[in-house]
Amino acid sequence: MQKKVVFITGASSGLGLSTAKHLQGIGFKVYGTGRNPKSNQSFELVKMDVRDKKSIENAISFVLSKEKSIDILINNAGIGITGPIEETSTNGMRDVFETNFFGAIETMKAVLPQMRKQKSGLIINVTSIAGYMGLPFRGIYSASKGALELVTESLRMEVKSFGIQITNVAPGDFATNIASGRVTTPVESMSAYAHSYKKSLDLMNTHVDKGDDPIIFAKAIEKIICKKNPAIHYKVGDFLQKFSIILKRVLPDKWYEKMLMNHFNL
């Protein structure tokens, strides 16, 4: 029986690396991508930059030259961004959207013709629990991930008749190196936001440092892949993180805003 082929972006570190290693270990044929793939892994790493359409097309063509299909696309490549919106570089904001939003869309556009030809395929878009709410000093990150959630809802209806399934998976805080790679607006001593931003940034970093083991996320991805009819949205995180989404639905807006401000000591 031919192994199912998984193509996962951003697999050189963090959640992508853990997921790629886990899926390869349980019998999938995994191809991961990275902008500078140097490390030796149990799966093959392909050079690709989700911000470069030609790079995406080359990576997809490379995999298809070696395999008969791409059965599963996991759009995992992403970048964080923090800072007061007023003081955050607009170019930095654009770069985050190019990676988190447009990069995922371009990768889906590149793989959809093959999946349509196969009359089958599963696309998993990795978003974030932060994409369900506007978080202070993380607004651009929340917006990029929230936008991908909504596009997924639209696209899955457009491609369902071709036998292609698409779903979102929103992780909470996991112990990865995302903080080291994020676009971080520096805390300027003369900034009007200096005190509140620093407190929030310290709290964000603490949450990541104390986050869950990425293998939990990898196993959640495995379960989704094995489902005959995946749901539209999945959330993977601790109880309070997932419960915060429920609270946003049921609480009055200003109550929810106050709860967030209290959480971030604002």
Order of alpha helices (4+ residues) and beta strands (2+ residues): beta-alpha-beta-beta-alpha-beta-beta-alpha-alpha-beta-alpha-beta-alpha-beta-alpha-alpha-beta-alpha-alpha
